Amino acid sequence: MSLTADLSQAKTGPALSKVRGSLPAPVPGRRTRRCRERLFQWLFLVPAVVYMAMFFGYPVVKNVVMSFQDYTTATFFTGEAPWVGLANYVTVLSSSLFSTSLVNTALFTVGSIAGQFAVGLALAIFFQRKFPLNGILRSLLLLPWLLPLIVSSAVWRWILDKDSGALNRFLGELHIVDTGVPWLTSTSLALIAVVGVNIWIGIPFNLTILYGGLREIPDELYEAGSLDGATGWKAFRHITWPMLRPVVSVVLVLGVVYTLKVLDIILGLTNGGPANSTQTIATQSYALSFQEFKFGEGAALGNVLVTISLVFAVLYLRASRRAVDE
């Protein structure tokens, strides 16, 4: 019996070894696959990381370093920029012009965002309805957003001109005003005029984003709400606004960050005047850097503006997230 078993084992042994030799190599483990996938993910991210570091990270770091140095035109020839610490920040923050610029920046931002959002939301709701030429009209409303800002400011400077401006001529023909209104040369009207122009430029952005958000709200919600009597204003309050809140958060945050740094429009219309009535932190930073060539002070004021933008974005996003959770 044992002899027969030994013979059969002797016969099947080589056969089993041949079968095992013909089997494919073991598949790499799950851990190895994950490592390869993670490696490929990082390889795809490398170009984006390098781009961000070169064109965003380096300028930010360079601007922060410059704000602690006495960086002037002489630095370009000597290569020397003495370290002055917080002296640039103390100079710009203690300047009498800073308080005026801060107030103008707040008024300009709040007025622009409120006007752009209100008009953009109203137009987005209006264009939800189906009517002839709907698409063409929406396309035409994008025109202010597509024009270069310097071109828009030049056109509006002509429209708002006191003596030969189209707006004053139109108001005169209607006998609303007798003499030309100094839209851009009056200390009490210049900021209002600049805010109005910026609202005109920002409406297409708000319209486009809010219209896309409204299109994503299912019609079934309105149908169900109508059965409970939620129509008109009630439907907007209980259905449209809660569903649109995430989009509103994005629009407002981007709008504030963009408006805080608006430069072209103000420079093209008033150049910060008259009597600094339209001077903002952005225009003051530009004047310090490229008109007075005090690059260190200009960089310090630019960092103050960036800090204000970051603080607002963080606080607003936290508040909106808390409201959504509740």
C-alpha positions in Angstrom: 0.0 0.0 0.0 2.8 2.4 0.9 4.7 1.3 -2.2 1.7 2.2 -4.4 1.3 5.6 -2.7 5.0 6.3 -3.1 4.8 5.4 -6.8 1.7 7.6 -7.4 3.4 10.5 -5.6 6.5 10.1 -7.6 4.4 10.2 -10.8 2.2 13.2 -9.8 5.1 15.2 -8.3 6.7 16.3 -11.6 3.2 16.9 -13.1 2.3 19.2 -10.2 5.6 21.1 -10.5 5.0 21.5 -14.3 1.4 22.9 -13.6 2.7 25.2 -11.0 5.4 26.4 -13.3 2.9 27.2 -16.0 0.7 29.4 -13.7 1.0 33.2 -14.1 3.1 35.3 -11.7 1.2 36.4 -8.6 -0.7 39.7 -9.0 0.8 42.6 -7.1 -1.0 43.3 -3.8 -3.6 45.9 -3.2 -1.1 48.1 -1.4 1.2 48.2 -4.4 -1.7 49.3 -6.7 -2.6 52.1 -4.3 1.0 53.3 -4.2 1.1 53.4 -8.0 -2.3 55.2 -8.2 -1.1 57.7 -5.7 2.2 58.2 -7.6 0.3 58.9 -10.9 -2.0 61.3 -9.1 0.9 63.3 -7.8 2.5 63.2 -11.3 -0.6 64.8 -12.7 -0.6 67.4 -10.0 3.0 68.4 -10.4 2.4 70.8 -13.4 -0.4 72.6 -11.6 1.6 72.9 -8.4 4.7 74.3 -10.3 2.4 76.8 -12.1 0.8 77.9 -8.8 4.2 78.2 -7.1 5.7 80.3 -9.9 2.9 82.6 -10.8 1.0 82.9 -7.5 3.3 81.7 -4.7 6.4 83.6 -5.7 4.6 87.0 -6.2 2.9 86.8 -2.9 6.1 85.9 -1.0 8.0 88.6 -2.9 5.3 91.2 -2.0 5.4 90.2 1.7 9.2 90.5 1.8 9.1 93.9 0.0 6.7 95.2 2.5 9.5 94.8 5.2 12.1 96.6 3.1 13.0 100.1 1.9 12.4 99.1 -1.7 12.8 102.0 -4.1 14.1 102.7 -7.6 17.6 102.7 -6.3 17.2 99.1 -5.4 17.1 98.2 -9.1 20.6 99.6 -9.6 22.3 98.8 -6.3 20.4 95.6 -5.5 20.2 96.8 -1.9 16.9 97.0 0.0 17.5 97.7 3.7 15.3 95.8 6.1 12.9 98.3 7.9 10.6 95.8 9.7 7.1 97.2 10.3 8.0 100.8 9.4 6.2 100.6 6.0 3.0 99.4 7.7 3.2 102.1 10.4 3.7 104.7 7.7 0.7 103.7 5.5 -1.7 102.9 8.4 -0.9 106.2 10.2 -1.3 108.2 7.0 -4.3 110.7 6.9 -5.2 109.3 3.5 -5.6 105.7 4.7 -8.8 106.4 6.7 -10.3 108.1 3.7 -9.3 105.3 1.4 -10.6 102.7 3.8 -14.0 104.4 4.0 -14.2 104.8 0.2 -13.2 101.2 -0.3 -16.0 100.1 2.0 -18.6 102.3 0.4 -17.5 101.4 -3.1 -17.5 97.6 -2.3 -20.9 97.6 -0.5 -22.6 99.8 -3.1 -21.2 97.8 -6.0 -22.0 94.4 -4.6 -25.5 95.3 -3.5 -26.4 96.8 -6.9 -24.8 94.1 -9.0 -26.4 91.3 -7.0 -29.9 92.8 -6.8 -30.0 93.6 -10.5 -28.3 90.4 -11.5 -30.8 88.3 -9.5 -33.8 90.2 -10.8 -32.6 89.6 -14.4 -31.8 85.9 -13.7 -35.4 85.4 -12.5 -36.8 87.3 -15.4 -34.9 85.3 -18.0 -36.1 82.0 -16.5 -39.3 82.7 -18.4 -39.6 81.5 -22.0 -40.1 84.3 -24.5 -38.9 85.2 -28.0 -35.2 86.5 -28.2 -34.5 85.3 -24.7 -31.1 83.8 -25.6 -30.1 86.8 -27.7 -30.9 89.3 -25.0 -28.9 87.3 -22.5 -26.0 87.2 -24.9 -26.1 91.0 -25.3 -26.1 91.5 -21.5 -22.7 89.8 -21.4 -21.2 92.6 -23.5 -20.1 94.9 -20.6 -18.3 91.9 -19.1 -16.4 91.2 -22.3 -15.2 94.7 -23.0 -11.7 95.6 -21.6 -12.1 97.7 -18.5 -10.0 100.6 -19.9 -12.3 100.7 -22.9 -15.4 100.8 -20.6 -13.9 103.5 -18.4 -13.1 105.6 -21.5 -16.7 105.3 -22.9 -18.3 106.1 -19.5 -15.9 109.1 -19.0 -17.3 110.5 -22.2 -20.9 109.7 -21.2 -20.5 111.3 -17.8 -18.6 114.4 -19.0 -20.1 117.6 -17.6 -20.0 119.7 -20.8 -20.5 117.3 -23.7 -21.5 114.1 -22.0 -24.4 112.0 -23.5 -26.1 111.7 -20.1 -26.2 115.4 -19.4 -27.5 116.1 -22.9 -30.2 113.5 -22.4 -31.3 114.9 -19.1 -31.2 118.4 -20.6 -33.5 117.4 -23.4 -36.0 116.0 -20.9 -35.7 119.3 -19.0 -34.6 117.5 -15.8 -31.5 119.6 -15.4 -30.6 123.0 -16.7 -26.8 122.9 -16.4 -24.4 120.0 -16.8 -24.1 117.8 -13.7 -20.4 117.4 -12.6 -20.6 113.6 -12.3 -16.9 113.0 -12.2 -15.6 116.4 -10.8 -17.9 116.8 -7.8 -16.7 115.4 -4.5 -20.2 114.4 -3.6 -21.1 112.7 -6.9 -17.8 111.2 -8.1 -18.0 108.1 -5.9 -21.6 107.5 -6.8 -20.8 107.7 -10.5 -17.9 105.3 -10.1 -20.1 102.8 -8.2 -22.8 103.0 -10.9 -20.2 102.2 -13.6 -18.9 99.3 -11.6 -22.4 98.0 -11.1 -23.0 98.1 -14.9 -19.8 96.1 -15.4 -20.5 93.4 -12.7 -24.2 92.7 -13.6 -23.3 90.1 -16.3 -21.2 88.0 -13.9 -24.0 87.9 -11.3 -26.6 87.2 -14.0 -24.7 84.3 -15.5 -23.9 82.5 -12.2 -27.3 83.1 -10.6 -29.1 82.1 -13.8 -27.2 78.8 -13.8 -28.1 78.2 -10.2 -31.8 78.8 -10.8 -31.7 76.4 -13.7 -30.5 73.6 -11.4 -33.5 73.9 -9.1 -35.9 71.0 -10.0 -39.4 72.1 -11.2 -40.9 69.4 -9.1 -40.2 71.4 -6.0 -42.2 74.3 -7.3 -45.0 72.0 -8.3 -45.1 70.4 -4.9 -44.9 73.9 -3.3 -47.8 75.2 -5.3 -50.0 72.4 -3.9 -49.3 73.8 -0.4 -49.9 77.4 -1.6 -46.3 78.4 -2.0 -46.4 80.6 -5.1 -44.9 83.9 -6.0 -43.0 85.5 -3.1 -43.6 82.4 -0.8 -42.0 80.1 -3.5 -39.0 82.4 -3.7 -38.6 82.6 0.0 -39.1 78.9 0.9 -37.8 77.2 -2.3 -35.7 79.4 -4.5 -33.6 81.2 -1.9 -32.6 78.1 0.2 -31.7 76.1 -2.9 -29.8 79.1 -4.3 -27.8 79.9 -1.1 -24.6 78.0 -2.1 -24.5 79.8 -5.4 -25.1 83.1 -3.7 -22.2 82.5 -1.3 -19.8 82.0 -4.2 -21.1 85.0 -6.1 -20.8 87.3 -3.1 -17.3 86.1 -2.0 -15.9 86.4 -5.5 -17.7 89.7 -6.0 -16.2 91.3 -2.9 -12.7 90.0 -3.5 -12.9 91.3 -7.1 -14.4 94.7 -6.1 -11.9 95.3 -3.4 -9.0 95.3 -5.9 -10.8 97.3 -8.7 -8.2 99.7 -10.2 -8.8 100.2 -13.9 -12.3 101.8 -13.6 -11.3 104.3 -10.9 -8.1 105.3 -12.6 -9.8 105.7 -16.0 -12.7 107.7 -14.6 -11.4 109.9 -11.8 -7.8 108.8 -11.1 -8.8 108.8 -7.4 -10.1 112.4 -7.4 -11.4 114.9 -7.0 -9.8 115.7 -3.7 -9.3 111.9 -3.0 -13.1 111.4 -3.0 -12.7 108.2 -5.0 -9.4 107.1 -3.6 -9.5 103.5 -2.5 -6.8 101.2 -0.9 -6.1 99.7 -4.3 -5.6 103.0 -6.0 -3.5 104.3 -3.1 -1.3 101.2 -3.3 -0.9 101.8 -7.0 0.0 105.5 -6.5 2.6 104.6 -3.9 4.2 101.9 -6.0 4.1 103.3 -9.5 3.7 107.1 -9.1 5.8 107.8 -6.0 8.0 104.7 -6.5 7.8 103.7 -2.8 7.5 100.0 -3.5 7.8 98.9 0.1 4.9 101.1 1.3 2.8 100.1 -1.8 3.5 96.4 -1.0 2.5 96.9 2.6 -0.8 98.5 1.6 -1.4 95.7 -0.9 -0.9 93.2 1.9 -3.5 95.0 4.0 -5.9 94.7 1.2 -5.3 91.0 0.8 -5.7 90.5 4.5 -9.1 92.3 4.4 -10.2 90.1 1.5 -9.2 86.9 3.3 -10.8 87.9 6.6 -14.1 88.7 4.8 -14.0 85.4 2.8 -13.4 83.3 5.8 -16.0 85.0 8.0 -18.7 84.9 5.3 -18.1 81.3 4.3 -18.2 80.2 8.0 -21.4 82.2 8.5 -23.1 80.8 5.4 -22.0 77.2 6.3 -23.5 77.6 9.8 -26.7 78.9 8.3 -26.9 75.9 6.0 -26.3 73.5 8.9 -29.1 75.1 10.9 
